[in-house]
Amino acid sequence: MAVERTTVNPWAWSGELGYHQGEVVSGQTRTLYCAGQTAMNADGKPEHAGDMAAQVALSLDNLEAVLGEAGMSLANLVRLNVYTTDVDLLFQHYGVLASRLGAAGVAPPTTMLGVSRLAIPVLMVELEATAIA
């Protein structure tokens, strides 16, 4: 059975910001719940201290690596939670995230939360996702 996605947007403004208020998914066969992905290198060391844009990009790279291992891509995202230690700074670099999601043709329901810190103090952003195939 093919996966069917139906967007739920009672208001147009969220679509203009690059995300949907909700998505109804039917016919799903596999669900991947991803751990939070951060700007960690392959050796488990944090990268790009103080550089929000680079941390967002590496966090996305790491998310794509997890998705790829499961035979999926960003196009399979149905939920994205973004945790950041600096909401205002993240908004200045949100285009990094939005452009990658846009290129994948997806605008998953997204929640952004400001937090006092992440697990490793130099990290500024963490992406937690759910994907279906």
Secondary structure, 3 states (H helix, E strand, C coil): CCCEEEEECCCCHHHHCCCCCEEEEECCCCEEECCCECCECCCCCECCCCCHHHHHHHHHHHHHHHHHHCCCCHHHEEEEEEEECCHHHHHHCHHHHHHHHHHCCCCCCEEEEECCCCCCCCCCEEEEEEEEC
